[in-house]
Amino acid sequence: MADFQPTYPSTDFANYSNEELDAFHKEDGKLRLFNNISCPFGQRALWTAIEVNAPFEVVEVSLANMPDSYAEKFNRYWTVPYLLDNGFPVYESAIVAQYLDAKYNNGALFRRDDPKASSLAQLVVAKFEARPFYVYTSSGDEKAKEEVLETVKELETIYSQNAKIYRSQGPYLLGAELSSAEIIISPFLYRFEALLSHYRKLDIFAEAPVLKAAFEAVKARPTFQRTIRPTSYHIEQYASRVKNVD
């Protein structure tokens, strides 16, 4: 993490002894987020934790050399993020984000008390699929490109039409206030806006002005900026995976 200096408590997983790691399962009042700053799934959880002012500390887990002890002692799925709240485990990025929002923010990001607004945010999540973005970036496959553009088109329709009532109120899906829709999709948009522009000369927002406005508002948030590496980092890291570049 030489090019990233966290503004929150963070310690590498490898720096803990086995005894210290085992003790994390005890009820000690601590909120520990096992994460990796490069991972878009991890960013969902980290960004939420910062947005809701959760009293968390990060345990940074290497993705390139994930320790066996991480899976053995904590997350058998070999993924990040993973949350331990006073010894209670929470798995999967969207679930971790919702858990943090419910506990520290009265469920406001996920619109717990507004079923209509919540249904719109959930629709965004349901219609967003990250896989075509990865496939097209790495392979240049035309079918994957079509799926990327169709996904962006559908998101634009949801923001501009399904959530039309909110458009005069602000840039986010639900107007002036950030929602779970942005929490879930923005970490991927941040990476693939840069990756697809650099490697495939594709502007994913060319036909999606409303979605772009929401994303620009996200990028301007200090909370979001505390959770990202520069796009140049992701471009460099992805270079070895990209094939069939003109």
Residue, then its C-alpha position, 0 to 999 in steps of 0.5 A: m500500500a505504498d501509494f495509499q495512506p489510510t486515514y483510519p486505523s489499519t494493520d496488515f493481517a500478516n502483522y498479527s500473531n496466531e494468538e492475536l488472530d484467534a482472540f479476534h473471535k472473542e467479545d471484545g467490543k471491537l469492529r474489525l473490517f477485513n479488507n483490501i484497498s484495491c478490491p471494489f467489493g471491499q470498497r463497498a464496505l469500507w466506504t459505508a463504514i466511513e459514511v456511517n461513522a462506524p468505529f472500525e479498524v481495518v485488517e488489510v488482507s493481501l489478495a495476491n498472497m491471501p494467507d491460508s490462515y485467513a480462510e482457516k480462521f475467518n472467511r472460508y469463502w476466501t474473499v473480502p470484505y469480512l466483518l467481525d463485530n464484537g466477534f460476530p461474523v458478517y460475510e459478503s460486501a452488500i450484506v456488510a454494507q447493509y449491516l453497518d448502515a443498520k447499526y450505525n446509521n438507522g438504515a438510512l443509506f438502504r432506505r430501511d423506512d422508505p419501501k418505495a425508495s428502497s425498491l428503486a435502489q434494489l432495482v439498480v443493484a439487481k440490474f448491475e452485473a460486473r462480470p461483462f465489465y471484467v470480460y470486455t476489459s480483459s478480452g475485448d469480446e464484442k458480446a461482453k461489450e454489448e452487455v456492458l453497454e446494455t447494463v449502463k443503458e438500463l442503469e441510465t433508464i432507472y436513474s432517469q425514468n424510474a427515479k424521475i420524481y427525484r431528478s429535480q432534487g439532486p444527482y443521486l438516484l434518490g435525489a440529494e442524498l446518497s443511497s445504497a445504489e451508489i454504494i453498490i455500483s460506484p466502486f466498479l464504475y470508478r475502476f471501469e470508467a478508467l480501464l475501459s477508456h484506457y484499454r478499449k477506448l470506450d466511454i461508458f457514460a457517453e450515452a448516460p448523462v444522468l448516471k454520469a452526474a450521479f457518479e461525478a457527485v460520488k467522486a466528489r465526496p470526501t468519504f469516497q476519496r478516502t477509499i480509493r487508489p488513483t485510477s493509474y494504479h488500477i490501469e497498471q495492475y490490470a495490464s497483464r490481464v488485458k489481451n487483444v489490444d489494438 
